[in-house]
Amino acid sequence: MPPEKLAFVGGTGPEGLGLAVRFAAAGHAIIIGSRSLERAQEAAAKVRAKVPQAQVEGRLNQEAVEAGEIVVVTIPFGGHRDTLEALAPAIGAKIVIDVVSPLVFEGGQVRALAVPEGSAAQQAQALLPQAAVVAAFHHLDASSLMRIEKPLEADVVVCSDHPQAKLRTMALAEQIAGVRALDGGPLANSRYLEEFTAVLLSLNKNYRAHTALRIMGIARAGSGPRRGGKSAQR
């Protein structure tokens, strides 16, 4: 696929930074957005340290969104609504990849939060009615993303109500070494992706591991959805 210009809203956090490093290594142009220009520039320097040839810069969130072709949202859920409401005019009709999982940590445990719209991604679509919102990348471990010398060996399930935006996101996901992208259906299914993040984080804690999602029973070659239901099966 041709290089994309990716604007990260909240790219200074672990997940956003890890994805930025991987996509920079794949040859995409990266714009790290933040409410603080200093933090955005520091994050850009971290990406460049991992990928010396990276095309990366740090800007304020609105400037990043205006310059990007695809917007990647990796902020904590607590700031999700206010941030997207403020950025809606700048985002317009762009593709928005929402990586946010609404979670809360209490007493050493993690649990998923209920979202009135159904999921963080559905909330994003409600706040950004012109945009093509896609839910993806929830289950890629941030520390594993930063180890760019190692393939991830993981599946990324992608949900959206916008077919072309979904396909473009799936193609982008497979630019990460070892990742297979799978069509997870409509945006309503993003709720289950977000909630399952709590399970993976609990597994990481209980087993001191860095887990990832892998779906069995789907061949690597031609991994797109099959057409025709039972008649397509041999």
C-alpha positions as CSV (number, residue, x, y, z in Angstrom):
1,M,0.0,0.0,0.0
2,P,1.2,3.6,-0.6
3,P,2.5,5.5,2.5
4,E,-0.1,7.1,4.6
5,K,0.1,10.3,6.8
6,L,-1.1,9.2,10.2
7,A,-2.0,11.8,12.9
8,F,-2.0,10.4,16.4
9,V,-4.3,12.0,19.0
10,G,-2.7,11.0,22.2
11,G,0.4,9.6,20.6
12,T,2.5,10.4,23.7
13,G,1.0,7.4,25.6
14,P,2.4,3.8,25.5
15,E,-0.1,2.4,22.9
16,G,0.0,5.4,20.6
17,L,3.8,5.6,20.8
18,G,4.1,1.9,20.1
19,L,1.8,2.0,17.0
20,A,3.6,5.2,15.8
21,V,7.0,3.3,16.0
22,R,5.6,0.3,14.0
23,F,4.0,2.5,11.3
24,A,7.1,4.7,11.0
25,A,9.2,1.5,10.5
26,A,6.8,0.6,7.7
27,G,7.5,3.8,5.9
28,H,4.4,5.9,6.9
29,A,4.6,9.6,7.9
30,I,3.8,10.1,11.5
31,I,2.5,13.2,13.3
32,I,2.3,12.9,17.1
33,G,-0.4,15.1,18.5
34,S,-0.8,16.2,22.1
35,R,-2.3,19.0,24.2
36,S,1.4,19.9,25.0
37,L,3.7,20.7,22.1
38,E,6.7,19.8,24.2
39,R,5.3,16.4,25.0
40,A,4.5,15.8,21.3
41,Q,8.0,16.7,20.3
42,E,9.5,14.5,23.0
43,A,7.4,11.6,21.7
44,A,8.5,12.2,18.2
45,A,12.1,12.1,19.3
46,K,11.4,8.7,20.9
47,V,10.0,7.4,17.6
48,R,13.1,8.7,15.8
49,A,15.3,7.0,18.3
50,K,13.7,3.7,17.5
51,V,13.4,4.3,13.8
52,P,16.2,6.7,12.7
53,Q,14.8,7.1,9.2
54,A,11.3,7.9,10.4
55,Q,9.3,10.8,9.0
56,V,7.9,12.0,12.3
57,E,7.1,15.3,13.9
58,G,5.2,16.5,17.0
59,R,2.4,19.0,16.9
60,L,-0.6,20.2,19.0
61,N,-3.6,17.9,18.5
62,Q,-5.5,20.2,16.2
63,E,-2.5,20.9,14.0
64,A,-1.8,17.1,13.8
65,V,-5.4,16.3,12.8
66,E,-5.5,18.9,10.2
67,A,-2.2,17.6,8.6
68,G,-3.0,13.9,8.8
69,E,-4.8,11.8,6.2
70,I,-5.9,9.2,8.8
71,V,-6.5,10.1,12.5
72,V,-5.6,7.5,15.1
73,V,-7.2,8.0,18.6
74,T,-5.2,6.6,21.5
75,I,-6.2,8.8,24.4
76,P,-7.5,7.6,27.8
77,F,-11.3,7.2,27.7
78,G,-11.7,10.0,30.4
79,G,-10.8,12.6,27.8
80,H,-12.4,10.9,24.8
81,R,-15.6,12.9,24.4
82,D,-14.2,16.3,25.2
83,T,-11.2,15.8,22.9
84,L,-13.2,14.6,19.9
85,E,-15.8,17.3,20.3
86,A,-13.1,19.9,20.1
87,L,-11.4,18.3,17.1
88,A,-14.6,17.5,15.1
89,P,-14.3,20.5,12.8
90,A,-10.7,19.6,12.0
91,I,-11.4,15.9,11.5
92,G,-14.3,16.4,9.1
93,A,-14.8,13.4,6.9
94,K,-11.5,11.7,7.5
95,I,-11.0,8.1,8.5
96,V,-10.7,7.8,12.3
97,I,-9.2,4.7,13.8
98,D,-10.3,4.5,17.5
99,V,-8.1,2.4,19.7
100,V,-9.6,3.4,23.0
101,S,-10.8,0.9,25.5
102,P,-13.0,2.3,28.3
103,L,-11.5,0.7,31.4
104,V,-11.1,1.5,35.1
105,F,-8.6,0.1,37.5
106,E,-9.8,-0.5,41.1
107,G,-8.1,-2.4,43.9
108,G,-5.6,-3.9,41.5
109,Q,-8.2,-5.2,39.1
110,V,-9.3,-3.9,35.7
111,R,-12.9,-3.8,34.4
112,A,-14.7,-2.4,31.4
113,L,-16.8,0.7,31.7
114,A,-20.3,0.9,30.2
115,V,-20.6,3.5,27.4
116,P,-24.0,5.0,26.7
117,E,-23.4,4.8,22.9
118,G,-22.4,1.2,23.2
119,S,-18.6,1.6,22.8
120,A,-15.9,4.2,22.6
121,A,-15.8,3.8,18.9
122,Q,-19.6,4.3,18.6
123,Q,-19.3,7.4,20.8
124,A,-16.6,8.6,18.3
125,Q,-18.9,8.0,15.4
126,A,-21.7,9.9,17.1
127,L,-19.4,12.9,17.9
128,L,-17.9,12.8,14.3
129,P,-20.9,12.2,12.1
130,Q,-19.0,13.0,8.9
131,A,-16.0,10.8,9.7
132,A,-15.6,7.1,8.9
133,V,-14.8,5.6,12.3
134,V,-13.0,2.3,12.5
135,A,-12.3,0.3,15.7
136,A,-9.0,-1.6,15.7
137,F,-5.6,-2.3,17.4
138,H,-7.1,-2.8,20.9
139,H,-5.2,-6.0,21.7
140,L,-1.6,-5.2,20.6
141,D,0.6,-5.0,23.7
142,A,2.4,-1.6,23.9
143,S,5.7,-3.0,25.1
144,S,5.7,-5.6,22.3
145,L,5.0,-2.8,19.8
146,M,8.1,-1.0,20.9
147,R,10.3,-4.1,20.2
148,I,10.4,-3.5,16.5
149,E,13.0,-6.2,15.8
150,K,10.4,-8.8,16.7
151,P,7.2,-9.7,14.7
152,L,4.1,-9.5,16.8
153,E,2.4,-12.8,15.9
154,A,-1.1,-11.3,16.5
155,D,-4.5,-10.7,14.9
156,V,-6.1,-7.3,14.7
157,V,-9.9,-7.5,14.5
158,V,-11.3,-4.5,12.6
159,C,-14.9,-3.2,13.0
160,S,-16.6,-0.4,11.0
161,D,-19.8,0.6,9.2
162,H,-17.7,2.0,6.4
163,P,-16.4,-0.7,4.1
164,Q,-13.7,1.2,2.3
165,A,-12.3,2.7,5.6
166,K,-12.3,-0.8,7.1
167,L,-10.4,-2.2,4.1
168,R,-7.9,0.6,4.3
169,T,-7.4,0.0,8.0
170,M,-6.9,-3.7,7.5
171,A,-4.3,-3.1,4.9
172,L,-2.5,-0.7,7.3
173,A,-2.6,-3.2,10.1
174,E,-0.8,-5.8,8.0
175,Q,2.0,-3.4,7.5
176,I,3.1,-4.3,11.0
177,A,5.3,-7.4,10.9
178,G,3.5,-10.5,12.0
179,V,0.0,-9.0,12.1
180,R,-3.0,-10.4,10.4
181,A,-6.1,-8.2,10.0
182,L,-9.6,-9.7,10.3
183,D,-13.0,-8.3,9.4
184,G,-14.9,-8.2,12.7
185,G,-18.2,-6.8,11.3
186,P,-20.1,-3.6,12.0
187,L,-19.0,-0.9,14.4
188,A,-21.5,-2.2,17.0
189,N,-19.1,-5.2,17.5
190,S,-16.4,-2.8,18.7
191,R,-17.9,-3.0,22.2
192,Y,-16.7,-6.6,22.5
193,L,-13.2,-5.7,21.3
194,E,-12.9,-2.9,23.9
195,E,-14.3,-5.0,26.7
196,F,-12.0,-8.0,25.9
197,T,-9.0,-5.7,26.6
198,A,-9.8,-6.0,30.3
199,V,-9.4,-9.8,30.0
200,L,-6.0,-9.5,28.3
201,L,-4.7,-7.1,30.8
202,S,-5.8,-9.4,33.6
203,L,-4.0,-12.3,31.9
204,N,-0.9,-10.1,31.6
205,K,-1.0,-9.4,35.3
206,N,-1.8,-12.9,36.5
207,Y,0.9,-14.6,34.3
208,R,3.4,-11.7,34.0
209,A,3.0,-12.0,30.3
210,H,2.5,-9.8,27.2
211,T,-0.5,-11.4,25.6
212,A,-2.0,-11.0,22.1
213,L,-5.1,-12.2,20.3
214,R,-4.9,-15.0,17.7
215,I,-8.0,-16.4,16.1
216,M,-7.8,-20.0,15.0
217,G,-9.5,-21.6,12.0
218,I,-8.9,-18.9,9.5
219,A,-6.2,-19.5,6.9
220,R,-3.5,-16.9,6.6
221,A,-3.7,-16.8,2.8
222,G,-6.9,-15.0,1.6
223,S,-7.9,-14.1,5.1
224,G,-10.7,-11.8,4.0
225,P,-14.3,-12.8,4.6
226,R,-15.8,-15.5,2.4
227,R,-18.8,-14.8,0.3
228,G,-21.9,-16.9,-0.3
229,G,-22.4,-18.5,3.1
230,K,-22.7,-22.3,3.0
231,S,-22.6,-22.5,-0.7
232,A,-19.0,-21.1,-0.6
233,Q,-17.8,-24.1,1.5
234,R,-16.5,-27.2,0.0
